Amino acid sequence: MTIISTPDFNDQALIDAPDARFVEAPADGVLPDDFFTTTNLPTYVKIGGKWRMPREPRMDAALLLDGDGELWIREGRRIRKGERIAVGKAEDGSQGIYVHSSLMQSDPNEMAEFQFMTSDVSREKPIDYGMMARILIEERDRGGYPIWVTGPALVHSRARADMVWFIENGFVGALLAGNAVAVHDIEAAIFGTTLGMTGTGIASVGGHGLHMRAINQVRKAGSIAEAVKQGIITNGIMHALVTKNVPFVLTGSIRDDGPLPEVVTDAIAGQDAMKKHTTKATMAILVATALHAIATGNMLPAFVTEADGTLRELTLICVDSSEFVVSKLKDRGTHQAFGVVTNAQDFMHILRLYAEREITSHGPAGS
């Protein structure tokens, strides 16, 4: 667990810094011209001579001081006319806003000597599954809120049983995914196939329509939860989420079939639904999904604020068979992401194996 140091507010420059300036929003969903654009790093705002941290931190948003004097980070679309928005572009405190950049990597130019294997993301680097398993167990045992963001490859690659194990053993605070993850998982539960492909990877006769039949059965039942209750869905990821009362958010795309009743088809409403969980997240595991991974990364701060006020780095693991997804996530500002370049099946199988070993070796929390 990486503890993040807090700024030295006894530094004369921060003592002498002015209070942040706030300007009223000119219209609903419109920010003042010089509004401060937030990052995912710890940010402090000087108000009444005191440095304060805003609530619900994330990148690509604005700083709002509400009528009760509470400081928030809010998306521009949620701002209402007349609300007070922080303005300024400096991040060094000189305009009353200080971004604590301790999480940023050091200047790569400082390392002048030639070295091999220095890239952040590479399929040739070893993967420390033991460390990841320990972090996940620590999060569960401290009552953390790990969110999982998954793509349909997790289902196709026969990692369903592993995902179910993590859900049933308390390692999942919430699951964020698209329509396809749930559809293919439910198809597997009802027909034993995913997009018509059997467990041995062979296409079944007439199997191309089975995912549509699975969707239809759920729509007839009225919801995924009701389909579980009626015994239509008897196993798999969605079954485990419903029976264990673990929340999930399914957000739609333009190419969705159906979709399933619970799928949020409005993109903005989908962001809001996901944000309810990203604001609580203490860890994130993103597996085999580019768009959902980057979307989630944009909503997450790079840190977790503990009950005692200390900050620690928010562990974010991004898993994909291509370096491209992990690199793109980091290039979009989620610089703290730890990349694992492998396929979903191997990652889920091996992480579960190490977690089981860790639990067996040390026993449950408090033992």
Short mmCIF file of the C-alpha atoms (twelve columns), coordinates in Angstrom:
data_MODEL
# 
_entry.id   MODEL 
# 
loop_
_atom_site.group_PDB 
_atom_site.id 
_atom_site.type_symbol 
_atom_site.label_atom_id 
_atom_site.label_alt_id 
_atom_site.label_comp_id 
_atom_site.label_asym_id 
_atom_site.label_seq_id 
_atom_site.Cartn_x 
_atom_site.Cartn_y 
_atom_site.Cartn_z 
_atom_site.pdbx_PDB_model_num 
ATOM 1   C CA . MET A 1   0.000   0.000   0.000   1 
ATOM 2   C CA . THR A 2   1.568   3.245   -1.174  1 
ATOM 3   C CA . ILE A 3   0.958   6.144   1.228   1 
ATOM 4   C CA . ILE A 4   0.880   9.575   -0.398  1 
ATOM 5   C CA . SER A 5   2.513   12.415  1.491   1 
ATOM 6   C CA . THR A 6   0.434   15.541  2.072   1 
ATOM 7   C CA . PRO A 7   1.628   18.978  0.948   1 
ATOM 8   C CA . ASP A 8   3.631   21.121  3.336   1 
ATOM 9   C CA . PHE A 9   1.126   23.880  3.995   1 
ATOM 10  C CA . ASN A 10  3.735   25.631  6.169   1 
ATOM 11  C CA . ASP A 11  5.573   26.446  2.966   1 
ATOM 12  C CA . GLN A 12  5.639   30.227  2.700   1 
ATOM 13  C CA . ALA A 13  4.347   30.208  -0.859  1 
ATOM 14  C CA . LEU A 14  1.226   28.305  0.202   1 
ATOM 15  C CA . ILE A 15  0.803   30.485  3.300   1 
ATOM 16  C CA . ASP A 16  0.941   33.608  1.138   1 
ATOM 17  C CA . ALA A 17  -1.312  32.154  -1.574  1 
ATOM 18  C CA . PRO A 18  -4.659  33.918  -2.014  1 
ATOM 19  C CA . ASP A 19  -8.037  32.272  -1.570  1 
ATOM 20  C CA . ALA A 20  -9.365  30.631  -4.706  1 
ATOM 21  C CA . ARG A 21  -11.680 32.791  -6.759  1 
ATOM 22  C CA . PHE A 22  -15.171 31.586  -7.623  1 
ATOM 23  C CA . VAL A 23  -17.377 32.878  -10.446 1 
ATOM 24  C CA . GLU A 24  -21.045 32.130  -11.064 1 
ATOM 25  C CA . ALA A 25  -21.887 29.796  -13.928 1 
ATOM 26  C CA . PRO A 26  -23.543 31.800  -16.719 1 
ATOM 27  C CA . ALA A 27  -26.081 29.096  -17.674 1 
ATOM 28  C CA . ASP A 28  -27.072 25.503  -16.976 1 
ATOM 29  C CA . GLY A 29  -24.286 23.204  -18.158 1 
ATOM 30  C CA . VAL A 30  -21.997 26.121  -18.997 1 
ATOM 31  C CA . LEU A 31  -18.866 26.933  -16.985 1 
ATOM 32  C CA . PRO A 32  -17.145 30.329  -16.626 1 
ATOM 33  C CA . ASP A 33  -14.544 30.880  -19.323 1 
ATOM 34  C CA . ASP A 34  -11.542 30.546  -16.986 1 
ATOM 35  C CA . PHE A 35  -12.801 27.589  -14.942 1 
ATOM 36  C CA . PHE A 36  -10.191 25.336  -13.359 1 
ATOM 37  C CA . THR A 37  -10.050 21.890  -14.996 1 
ATOM 38  C CA . THR A 38  -9.525  19.094  -12.476 1 
ATOM 39  C CA . THR A 39  -7.118  16.161  -12.652 1 
ATOM 40  C CA . ASN A 40  -7.260  12.802  -10.876 1 
ATOM 41  C CA . LEU A 41  -4.525  13.910  -8.441  1 
ATOM 42  C CA . PRO A 42  -5.043  15.179  -4.868  1 
ATOM 43  C CA . THR A 43  -6.217  18.784  -5.194  1 
ATOM 44  C CA . TYR A 44  -6.471  21.427  -2.479  1 
ATOM 45  C CA . VAL A 45  -8.438  24.665  -2.653  1 
ATOM 46  C CA . LYS A 46  -7.838  27.629  -0.348  1 
ATOM 47  C CA . ILE A 47  -11.101 28.939  1.092   1 
ATOM 48  C CA . GLY A 48  -11.226 31.344  4.043   1 
ATOM 49  C CA . GLY A 49  -7.478  30.977  4.516   1 
ATOM 50  C CA . LYS A 50  -7.655  27.169  4.826   1 
ATOM 51  C CA . TRP A 51  -6.661  24.517  2.309   1 
ATOM 52  C CA . ARG A 52  -9.468  22.014  1.658   1 
ATOM 53  C CA . MET A 53  -9.958  18.945  -0.511  1 
ATOM 54  C CA . PRO A 54  -13.092 18.646  -2.669  1 
ATOM 55  C CA . ARG A 55  -15.449 15.688  -2.549  1 
ATOM 56  C CA . GLU A 56  -15.936 13.166  -5.368  1 
ATOM 57  C CA . PRO A 57  -12.555 13.753  -7.068  1 
ATOM 58  C CA . ARG A 58  -12.101 12.921  -10.760 1 
ATOM 59  C CA . MET A 59  -10.427 14.365  -13.835 1 
ATOM 60  C CA . ASP A 60  -12.007 16.557  -16.530 1 
ATOM 61  C CA . ALA A 61  -14.456 18.384  -14.280 1 
ATOM 62  C CA . ALA A 62  -14.799 21.641  -12.305 1 
ATOM 63  C CA . LEU A 63  -14.620 22.795  -8.681  1 
ATOM 64  C CA . LEU A 64  -17.957 23.860  -7.213  1 
ATOM 65  C CA . LEU A 65  -18.566 25.607  -3.881  1 
ATOM 66  C CA . ASP A 66  -22.192 24.990  -2.931  1 
ATOM 67  C CA . GLY A 67  -24.527 27.100  -0.816  1 
ATOM 68  C CA . ASP A 68  -23.591 25.207  2.331   1 
ATOM 69  C CA . GLY A 69  -19.896 25.876  1.823   1 
ATOM 70  C CA . GLU A 70  -19.189 22.308  0.702   1 
ATOM 71  C CA . LEU A 71  -16.582 21.872  -2.017  1 
ATOM 72  C CA . TRP A 72  -17.295 19.387  -4.818  1 
ATOM 73  C CA . ILE A 73  -15.849 18.234  -8.100  1 
ATOM 74  C CA . ARG A 74  -18.660 18.315  -10.664 1 
ATOM 75  C CA . GLU A 75  -18.957 17.516  -14.360 1 
ATOM 76  C CA . GLY A 76  -19.739 20.577  -16.464 1 
ATOM 77  C CA . ARG A 77  -23.063 19.150  -17.626 1 
ATOM 78  C CA . ARG A 78  -24.273 18.985  -14.026 1 
ATOM 79  C CA . ILE A 79  -23.571 22.646  -13.246 1 
ATOM 80  C CA . ARG A 80  -26.553 24.973  -12.857 1 
ATOM 81  C CA . LYS A 81  -26.735 28.685  -13.591 1 
ATOM 82  C CA . GLY A 82  -25.497 30.811  -10.687 1 
ATOM 83  C CA . GLU A 83  -23.467 28.062  -8.978  1 
ATOM 84  C CA . ARG A 84  -20.006 29.177  -7.872  1 
ATOM 85  C CA . ILE A 85  -17.161 27.669  -9.901  1 
ATOM 86  C CA . ALA A 86  -13.442 28.004  -9.173  1 
ATOM 87  C CA . VAL A 87  -11.481 29.864  -11.848 1 
ATOM 88  C CA . GLY A 88  -7.772  29.888  -12.588 1 
ATOM 89  C CA . LYS A 89  -5.285  27.774  -14.490 1 
ATOM 90  C CA . ALA A 90  -2.295  27.576  -12.131 1 
ATOM 91  C CA . GLU A 91  -1.846  24.317  -10.208 1 
ATOM 92  C CA . ASP A 92  0.964   25.514  -7.915  1 
ATOM 93  C CA . GLY A 93  -1.250  27.259  -5.350  1 
ATOM 94  C CA . SER A 94  -0.574  30.766  -6.663  1 
ATOM 95  C CA . GLN A 95  -4.256  31.144  -7.551  1 
ATOM 96  C CA . GLY A 96  -5.581  29.339  -4.491  1 
ATOM 97  C CA . ILE A 97  -5.607  25.885  -6.082  1 
ATOM 98  C CA . TYR A 98  -2.836  23.368  -5.476  1 
ATOM 99  C CA . VAL A 99  -2.468  20.016  -7.258  1 
ATOM 100 C CA . HIS A 100 -0.284  17.610  -5.296  1 
ATOM 101 C CA . SER A 101 1.643   15.750  -7.984  1 
ATOM 102 C CA . SER A 102 3.463   13.184  -5.822  1 
ATOM 103 C CA . LEU A 103 1.894   10.387  -7.852  1 
ATOM 104 C CA . MET A 104 3.400   11.638  -11.083 1 
ATOM 105 C CA . GLN A 105 6.340   9.681   -12.376 1 
ATOM 106 C CA . SER A 106 9.773   11.260  -12.239 1 
ATOM 107 C CA . ASP A 107 11.201  12.876  -15.326 1 
ATOM 108 C CA . PRO A 108 12.395  10.069  -17.612 1 
ATOM 109 C CA . ASN A 109 15.228  12.327  -18.739 1 
ATOM 110 C CA . GLU A 110 16.782  11.952  -15.284 1 
ATOM 111 C CA . MET A 111 17.769  8.397   -16.225 1 
ATOM 112 C CA . ALA A 112 20.526  8.969   -18.732 1 
ATOM 113 C CA . GLU A 113 22.082  5.504   -18.778 1 
ATOM 114 C CA . PHE A 114 21.018  2.860   -21.299 1 
ATOM 115 C CA . GLN A 115 18.789  0.148   -19.817 1 
ATOM 116 C CA . PHE A 116 16.651  -2.728  -21.044 1 
ATOM 117 C CA . MET A 117 13.005  -3.392  -20.048 1 
ATOM 118 C CA . THR A 118 12.171  0.123   -18.878 1 
ATOM 119 C CA . SER A 119 8.782   0.519   -20.574 1 
ATOM 120 C CA . ASP A 120 5.741   0.676   -18.294 1 
ATOM 121 C CA . VAL A 121 3.772   -1.875  -20.301 1 
ATOM 122 C CA . SER A 122 5.264   -4.979  -21.872 1 
ATOM 123 C CA . ARG A 123 4.162   -8.572  -22.431 1 
ATOM 124 C CA . GLU A 124 7.770   -9.574  -21.713 1 
ATOM 125 C CA . LYS A 125 7.718   -8.381  -18.114 1 
ATOM 126 C CA . PRO A 126 6.915   -10.797 -15.259 1 
ATOM 127 C CA . ILE A 127 3.477   -10.506 -13.642 1 
ATOM 128 C CA . ASP A 128 3.407   -10.476 -9.850  1 
ATOM 129 C CA . TYR A 129 0.158   -12.330 -9.229  1 
ATOM 130 C CA . GLY A 130 1.067   -12.878 -5.592  1 
ATOM 131 C CA . MET A 131 1.222   -9.149  -4.953  1 
ATOM 132 C CA . MET A 132 -2.082  -8.540  -6.746  1 
ATOM 133 C CA . ALA A 133 -3.769  -11.303 -4.786  1 
ATOM 134 C CA . ARG A 134 -2.518  -9.880  -1.483  1 
ATOM 135 C CA . ILE A 135 -3.746  -6.390  -2.370  1 
ATOM 136 C CA . LEU A 136 -7.165  -7.779  -3.293  1 
ATOM 137 C CA . ILE A 137 -7.420  -9.753  -0.058  1 
ATOM 138 C CA . GLU A 138 -6.356  -6.695  1.968   1 
ATOM 139 C CA . GLU A 139 -9.050  -4.626  0.271   1 
ATOM 140 C CA . ARG A 140 -11.699 -7.201  1.098   1 
ATOM 141 C CA . ASP A 141 -10.581 -7.655  4.683   1 
ATOM 142 C CA . ARG A 142 -10.423 -3.914  5.412   1 
ATOM 143 C CA . GLY A 143 -13.943 -3.461  4.024   1 
ATOM 144 C CA . GLY A 144 -12.816 -1.773  0.832   1 
ATOM 145 C CA . TYR A 145 -14.813 -1.380  -2.357  1 
ATOM 146 C CA . PRO A 146 -13.037 -3.020  -5.306  1 
ATOM 147 C CA . ILE A 147 -14.811 -2.411  -8.602  1 
ATOM 148 C CA . TRP A 148 -14.380 -4.765  -11.551 1 
ATOM 149 C CA . VAL A 149 -14.818 -3.611  -15.130 1 
ATOM 150 C CA . THR A 150 -15.083 -6.478  -17.600 1 
ATOM 151 C CA . GLY A 151 -15.500 -7.140  -21.295 1 
ATOM 152 C CA . PRO A 152 -17.154 -10.115 -23.029 1 
ATOM 153 C CA . ALA A 153 -13.792 -11.790 -23.696 1 
ATOM 154 C CA . LEU A 154 -13.824 -12.749 -20.024 1 
ATOM 155 C CA . VAL A 155 -16.933 -14.841 -20.697 1 
ATOM 156 C CA . HIS A 156 -15.786 -16.252 -24.055 1 
ATOM 157 C CA . SER A 157 -12.393 -17.229 -22.626 1 
ATOM 158 C CA . ARG A 158 -14.037 -19.520 -20.082 1 
ATOM 159 C CA . ALA A 159 -13.194 -17.375 -17.086 1 
ATOM 160 C CA . ARG A 160 -16.835 -17.253 -15.914 1 
ATOM 161 C CA . ALA A 161 -16.235 -19.658 -13.047 1 
ATOM 162 C CA . ASP A 162 -13.291 -17.585 -11.808 1 
ATOM 163 C CA . MET A 163 -15.328 -14.352 -11.873 1 
ATOM 164 C CA . VAL A 164 -18.093 -16.159 -9.965  1 
ATOM 165 C CA . TRP A 165 -15.538 -17.271 -7.367  1 
ATOM 166 C CA . PHE A 166 -14.360 -13.688 -6.800  1 
ATOM 167 C CA . ILE A 167 -17.964 -12.508 -6.434  1 
ATOM 168 C CA . GLU A 168 -18.973 -15.279 -4.048  1 
ATOM 169 C CA . ASN A 169 -15.873 -14.775 -1.887  1 
ATOM 170 C CA . GLY A 170 -16.418 -11.061 -1.325  1 
ATOM 171 C CA . PHE A 171 -13.822 -9.598  -3.679  1 
ATOM 172 C CA . VAL A 172 -16.254 -7.597  -5.818  1 
ATOM 173 C CA . GLY A 173 -17.836 -4.369  -4.574  1 
ATOM 174 C CA . ALA A 174 -19.535 -3.727  -7.906  1 
ATOM 175 C CA . LEU A 175 -19.304 -4.910  -11.508 1 
ATOM 176 C CA . LEU A 176 -19.339 -2.419  -14.397 1 
ATOM 177 C CA . ALA A 177 -19.784 -3.838  -17.870 1 
ATOM 178 C CA . GLY A 178 -21.723 -3.651  -21.111 1 
ATOM 179 C CA . ASN A 179 -24.745 -5.471  -22.422 1 
ATOM 180 C CA . ALA A 180 -22.612 -8.161  -24.081 1 
ATOM 181 C CA . VAL A 181 -21.014 -9.415  -20.858 1 
ATOM 182 C CA . ALA A 182 -24.406 -10.114 -19.302 1 
ATOM 183 C CA . VAL A 183 -25.944 -11.483 -22.521 1 
ATOM 184 C CA . HIS A 184 -23.171 -13.973 -23.170 1 
ATOM 185 C CA . ASP A 185 -23.018 -15.000 -19.524 1 
ATOM 186 C CA . ILE A 186 -26.769 -15.599 -19.480 1 
ATOM 187 C CA . GLU A 187 -26.585 -17.491 -22.786 1 
ATOM 188 C CA . ALA A 188 -23.956 -19.727 -21.188 1 
ATOM 189 C CA . ALA A 189 -26.223 -20.274 -18.171 1 
ATOM 190 C CA . ILE A 190 -29.263 -21.203 -20.262 1 
ATOM 191 C CA . PHE A 191 -27.791 -22.906 -23.338 1 
ATOM 192 C CA . GLY A 192 -24.203 -23.715 -22.404 1 
ATOM 193 C CA . THR A 193 -22.819 -21.577 -25.252 1 
ATOM 194 C CA . THR A 194 -21.479 -18.048 -25.817 1 
ATOM 195 C CA . LEU A 195 -22.452 -16.594 -29.187 1 
ATOM 196 C CA . GLY A 196 -23.244 -20.165 -30.152 1 
ATOM 197 C CA . MET A 197 -19.779 -21.464 -29.260 1 
ATOM 198 C CA . THR A 198 -19.622 -24.499 -27.014 1 
ATOM 199 C CA . GLY A 199 -17.319 -24.917 -24.045 1 
ATOM 200 C CA . THR A 200 -14.800 -26.649 -26.303 1 
ATOM 201 C CA . GLY A 201 -14.746 -23.722 -28.715 1 
ATOM 202 C CA . ILE A 202 -16.850 -25.347 -31.432 1 
ATOM 203 C CA . ALA A 203 -19.706 -23.513 -33.128 1 
ATOM 204 C CA . SER A 204 -23.067 -25.197 -32.509 1 
ATOM 205 C CA . VAL A 205 -25.726 -25.693 -35.188 1 
ATOM 206 C CA . GLY A 206 -28.119 -22.744 -35.057 1 
ATOM 207 C CA . GLY A 207 -26.056 -21.274 -32.260 1 
ATOM 208 C CA . HIS A 208 -25.871 -17.826 -33.815 1 
ATOM 209 C CA . GLY A 209 -29.370 -17.086 -32.494 1 
ATOM 210 C CA . LEU A 210 -28.964 -18.384 -28.946 1 
ATOM 211 C CA . HIS A 211 -27.873 -15.045 -27.480 1 
ATOM 212 C CA . MET A 212 -31.074 -13.515 -28.875 1 
ATOM 213 C CA . ARG A 213 -33.123 -16.283 -27.324 1 
ATOM 214 C CA . ALA A 214 -31.375 -15.668 -24.003 1 
ATOM 215 C CA . ILE A 215 -32.201 -11.946 -24.201 1 
ATOM 216 C CA . ASN A 216 -35.814 -12.771 -25.027 1 
ATOM 217 C CA . GLN A 217 -36.188 -15.054 -22.012 1 
ATOM 218 C CA . VAL A 218 -34.893 -12.341 -19.678 1 
ATOM 219 C CA . ARG A 219 -37.107 -9.699  -21.248 1 
ATOM 220 C CA . LYS A 220 -40.080 -12.014 -20.858 1 
ATOM 221 C CA . ALA A 221 -39.225 -12.432 -17.153 1 
ATOM 222 C CA . GLY A 222 -38.922 -8.647  -16.813 1 
ATOM 223 C CA . SER A 223 -35.366 -8.392  -15.438 1 
ATOM 224 C CA . ILE A 224 -32.199 -10.331 -14.794 1 
ATOM 225 C CA . ALA A 225 -33.045 -10.551 -11.094 1 
ATOM 226 C CA . GLU A 226 -36.493 -11.922 -11.884 1 
ATOM 227 C CA . ALA A 227 -35.000 -14.457 -14.312 1 
ATOM 228 C CA . VAL A 228 -32.748 -15.647 -11.482 1 
ATOM 229 C CA . LYS A 229 -35.714 -15.833 -9.128  1 
ATOM 230 C CA . GLN A 230 -37.734 -17.853 -11.648 1 
ATOM 231 C CA . GLY A 231 -34.886 -20.319 -12.167 1 
ATOM 232 C CA . ILE A 232 -34.211 -19.288 -15.756 1 
ATOM 233 C CA . ILE A 233 -30.657 -18.238 -14.875 1 
ATOM 234 C CA . THR A 234 -29.150 -20.810 -12.534 1 
ATOM 235 C CA . ASN A 235 -25.410 -20.152 -12.705 1 
ATOM 236 C CA . GLY A 236 -22.770 -17.724 -13.863 1 
ATOM 237 C CA . ILE A 237 -21.737 -14.143 -13.250 1 
ATOM 238 C CA . MET A 238 -25.141 -12.465 -13.277 1 
ATOM 239 C CA . HIS A 239 -26.594 -15.217 -11.098 1 
ATOM 240 C CA . ALA A 240 -23.809 -14.712 -8.541  1 
ATOM 241 C CA . LEU A 241 -24.234 -10.930 -8.547  1 
ATOM 242 C CA . VAL A 242 -27.982 -11.209 -7.939  1 
ATOM 243 C CA . THR A 243 -27.794 -13.939 -5.294  1 
ATOM 244 C CA . LYS A 244 -24.943 -12.201 -3.442  1 
ATOM 245 C CA . ASN A 245 -26.643 -8.812  -3.746  1 
ATOM 246 C CA . VAL A 246 -23.598 -7.276  -5.430  1 
ATOM 247 C CA . PRO A 247 -24.520 -4.186  -7.479  1 
ATOM 248 C CA . PHE A 248 -23.828 -4.033  -11.193 1 
ATOM 249 C CA . VAL A 249 -24.121 -1.418  -13.924 1 
ATOM 250 C CA . LEU A 250 -24.645 -2.429  -17.548 1 
ATOM 251 C CA . THR A 251 -24.196 0.397   -20.035 1 
ATOM 252 C CA . GLY A 252 -25.232 0.116   -23.648 1 
ATOM 253 C CA . SER A 253 -23.563 0.803   -26.982 1 
ATOM 254 C CA . ILE A 254 -24.859 1.495   -30.475 1 
ATOM 255 C CA . ARG A 255 -24.394 -2.144  -31.522 1 
ATOM 256 C CA . ASP A 256 -26.170 -3.850  -28.627 1 
ATOM 257 C CA . ASP A 257 -28.651 -6.632  -29.293 1 
ATOM 258 C CA . GLY A 258 -31.815 -6.477  -27.215 1 
ATOM 259 C CA . PRO A 259 -30.674 -5.014  -24.914 1 
ATOM 260 C CA . LEU A 260 -31.339 -6.655  -21.563 1 
ATOM 261 C CA . PRO A 261 -33.852 -4.786  -19.361 1 
ATOM 262 C CA . GLU A 262 -31.256 -3.462  -16.896 1 
ATOM 263 C CA . VAL A 263 -28.997 -1.961  -19.572 1 
ATOM 264 C CA . VAL A 264 -28.700 1.824   -19.370 1 
ATOM 265 C CA . THR A 265 -28.914 2.955   -22.993 1 
ATOM 266 C CA . ASP A 266 -28.468 6.687   -22.396 1 
ATOM 267 C CA . ALA A 267 -24.720 7.400   -22.311 1 
ATOM 268 C CA . ILE A 268 -24.975 10.246  -19.806 1 
ATOM 269 C CA . ALA A 269 -27.272 8.260   -17.534 1 
ATOM 270 C CA . GLY A 270 -24.766 5.409   -17.832 1 
ATOM 271 C CA . GLN A 271 -21.944 7.687   -16.676 1 
ATOM 272 C CA . ASP A 272 -24.003 8.756   -13.680 1 
ATOM 273 C CA . ALA A 273 -24.806 5.134   -12.819 1 
ATOM 274 C CA . MET A 274 -21.135 4.170   -12.991 1 
ATOM 275 C CA . LYS A 275 -20.077 7.193   -10.959 1 
ATOM 276 C CA . LYS A 276 -22.119 5.992   -7.980  1 
ATOM 277 C CA . HIS A 277 -19.548 3.219   -7.706  1 
ATOM 278 C CA . THR A 278 -16.362 4.943   -8.884  1 
ATOM 279 C CA . THR A 279 -16.758 7.524   -6.100  1 
ATOM 280 C CA . LYS A 280 -16.694 4.664   -3.563  1 
ATOM 281 C CA . ALA A 281 -13.979 2.614   -5.224  1 
ATOM 282 C CA . THR A 282 -10.836 1.754   -3.277  1 
ATOM 283 C CA . MET A 283 -9.406  -0.460  -6.037  1 
ATOM 284 C CA . ALA A 284 -10.215 -1.185  -9.672  1 
ATOM 285 C CA . ILE A 285 -9.581  -4.219  -11.868 1 
ATOM 286 C CA . LEU A 286 -10.240 -3.678  -15.576 1 
ATOM 287 C CA . VAL A 287 -10.276 -6.840  -17.683 1 
ATOM 288 C CA . ALA A 288 -10.475 -7.055  -21.483 1 
ATOM 289 C CA . THR A 289 -12.422 -3.909  -22.238 1 
ATOM 290 C CA . ALA A 290 -11.000 -0.789  -23.867 1 
ATOM 291 C CA . LEU A 291 -13.892 1.685   -23.812 1 
ATOM 292 C CA . HIS A 292 -15.239 0.739   -20.384 1 
ATOM 293 C CA . ALA A 293 -11.710 0.718   -18.948 1 
ATOM 294 C CA . ILE A 294 -10.893 4.209   -20.209 1 
ATOM 295 C CA . ALA A 295 -14.314 5.530   -19.196 1 
ATOM 296 C CA . THR A 296 -13.859 4.177   -15.678 1 
ATOM 297 C CA . GLY A 297 -10.302 5.491   -15.478 1 
ATOM 298 C CA . ASN A 298 -11.572 8.975   -16.324 1 
ATOM 299 C CA . MET A 299 -14.033 8.826   -13.426 1 
ATOM 300 C CA . LEU A 300 -11.554 7.570   -10.838 1 
ATOM 301 C CA . PRO A 301 -9.186  9.622   -8.693  1 
ATOM 302 C CA . ALA A 302 -5.624  8.362   -8.480  1 
ATOM 303 C CA . PHE A 303 -5.909  8.128   -4.702  1 
ATOM 304 C CA . VAL A 304 -8.073  6.915   -1.820  1 
ATOM 305 C CA . THR A 305 -8.795  9.069   1.219   1 
ATOM 306 C CA . GLU A 306 -8.744  6.983   4.399   1 
ATOM 307 C CA . ALA A 307 -10.991 7.633   7.402   1 
ATOM 308 C CA . ASP A 308 -8.105  9.315   9.244   1 
ATOM 309 C CA . GLY A 309 -7.486  11.690  6.345   1 
ATOM 310 C CA . THR A 310 -4.365  9.997   4.997   1 
ATOM 311 C CA . LEU A 311 -4.105  9.371   1.290   1 
ATOM 312 C CA . ARG A 312 -2.952  6.257   -0.497  1 
ATOM 313 C CA . GLU A 313 -2.649  5.357   -4.126  1 
ATOM 314 C CA . LEU A 314 -5.737  3.738   -5.637  1 
ATOM 315 C CA . THR A 315 -4.570  0.420   -7.041  1 
ATOM 316 C CA . LEU A 316 -5.746  0.079   -10.628 1 
ATOM 317 C CA . ILE A 317 -4.957  -3.051  -12.619 1 
ATOM 318 C CA . CYS A 318 -5.659  -3.027  -16.356 1 
ATOM 319 C CA . VAL A 319 -5.603  -6.396  -18.118 1 
ATOM 320 C CA . ASP A 320 -5.647  -6.869  -21.874 1 
ATOM 321 C CA . SER A 321 -4.048  -9.071  -24.504 1 
ATOM 322 C CA . SER A 322 -2.683  -5.947  -26.189 1 
ATOM 323 C CA . GLU A 323 -0.327  -3.280  -24.892 1 
ATOM 324 C CA . PHE A 324 -2.458  -0.752  -26.787 1 
ATOM 325 C CA . VAL A 325 -5.333  -0.711  -24.291 1 
ATOM 326 C CA . VAL A 326 -3.124  -0.251  -21.243 1 
ATOM 327 C CA . SER A 327 -1.037  2.408   -22.967 1 
ATOM 328 C CA . LYS A 328 -4.134  4.269   -24.137 1 
ATOM 329 C CA . LEU A 329 -5.558  4.209   -20.595 1 
ATOM 330 C CA . LYS A 330 -2.328  5.687   -19.204 1 
ATOM 331 C CA . ASP A 331 -2.144  8.234   -22.019 1 
ATOM 332 C CA . ARG A 332 -5.656  9.412   -21.101 1 
ATOM 333 C CA . GLY A 333 -4.432  10.459  -17.649 1 
ATOM 334 C CA . THR A 334 -4.734  7.278   -15.578 1 
ATOM 335 C CA . HIS A 335 -0.980  7.249   -15.073 1 
ATOM 336 C CA . GLN A 336 -1.085  5.042   -11.968 1 
ATOM 337 C CA . ALA A 337 -2.566  2.083   -13.892 1 
ATOM 338 C CA . PHE A 338 -0.601  -1.150  -13.558 1 
ATOM 339 C CA . GLY A 339 -0.676  -2.960  -16.890 1 
ATOM 340 C CA . VAL A 340 -0.960  -6.718  -17.273 1 
ATOM 341 C CA . VAL A 341 -0.573  -7.864  -20.866 1 
ATOM 342 C CA . THR A 342 -2.180  -11.290 -21.075 1 
ATOM 343 C CA . ASN A 343 -5.499  -12.868 -21.975 1 
ATOM 344 C CA . ALA A 344 -8.498  -12.742 -19.657 1 
ATOM 345 C CA . GLN A 345 -8.619  -16.499 -19.092 1 
ATOM 346 C CA . ASP A 346 -5.031  -16.791 -17.892 1 
ATOM 347 C CA . PHE A 347 -5.276  -13.693 -15.712 1 
ATOM 348 C CA . MET A 348 -8.461  -14.795 -13.967 1 
ATOM 349 C CA . HIS A 349 -7.324  -18.400 -13.491 1 
ATOM 350 C CA . ILE A 350 -3.931  -17.463 -12.074 1 
ATOM 351 C CA . LEU A 351 -5.143  -14.588 -9.883  1 
ATOM 352 C CA . ARG A 352 -7.750  -16.889 -8.354  1 
ATOM 353 C CA . LEU A 353 -5.094  -19.575 -7.777  1 
ATOM 354 C CA . TYR A 354 -2.841  -17.126 -5.938  1 
ATOM 355 C CA . ALA A 355 -5.748  -15.722 -3.933  1 
ATOM 356 C CA . GLU A 356 -6.764  -19.206 -2.848  1 
ATOM 357 C CA . ARG A 357 -3.178  -19.995 -1.874  1 
ATOM 358 C CA . GLU A 358 -2.903  -16.755 0.092   1 
ATOM 359 C CA . ILE A 359 -6.133  -17.441 1.944   1 
ATOM 360 C CA . THR A 360 -5.082  -21.033 2.704   1 
ATOM 361 C CA . SER A 361 -1.633  -19.929 3.922   1 
ATOM 362 C CA . HIS A 362 -2.774  -17.109 6.185   1 
ATOM 363 C CA . GLY A 363 -6.396  -17.927 6.882   1 
ATOM 364 C CA . PRO A 364 -9.278  -15.450 6.944   1 
ATOM 365 C CA . ALA A 365 -8.934  -11.975 8.405   1 
ATOM 366 C CA . GLY A 366 -8.339  -11.970 12.111  1 
ATOM 367 C CA . SER A 367 -7.229  -15.605 12.330  1 
# 
